[in-house]
Amino acid sequence: MTVAYVIERFGRYHRTLDTRPRLLVPGIDRVRARVDLSPRRLEFPPQPVITADNLVVSAAATVWCTVTDPVAATYEISNYVHAVEQLAVTALRSIGGELPAATMVESRLDVNRRLLTELTQYTGRWGVRVDQTEITELRPQAR
């Protein structure tokens, strides 16, 4: 497991350390965050998505992401995991709202590609790279 430690000196960012032993000055330096740099898999439970033709489709997704900049992941967003989850759900609902239900269910690859593009647009400034998205469920709900 690859980990990075974001160190603050007097309450301001000072440096980023890896797992090798280093000296910190007690009372001056402190570990602000321990950031896991290994790839993460985030699963989202099925969400109701209202399509362009006003039908409800149950959609679930999985997102694989990696922290590329521990400083940005610490200071640009308070909780990048939660933010990626919320952004994925919002993007999925937005994408679904533009497509008719039949098109959305049939074009899973297109929905995956659009979801990846939407997530990548925002997560880069948070120091997070979205590696892959996968729509795990697209099912029209019965009325």
PyMOL commands that set and color helices and strands:
alter all, ss='L'
color gray80, all
select helices_A, chain A and resi 70-75+80-98+101-106+108-126
alter helices_A, ss='H'
color red, helices_A
select strands_A, chain A and resi 3-9+12-17+29-36+40-50+56-67+128-140
alter strands_A, ss='S'
color yellow, strands_A
deselect
rebuild
show_as cartoon
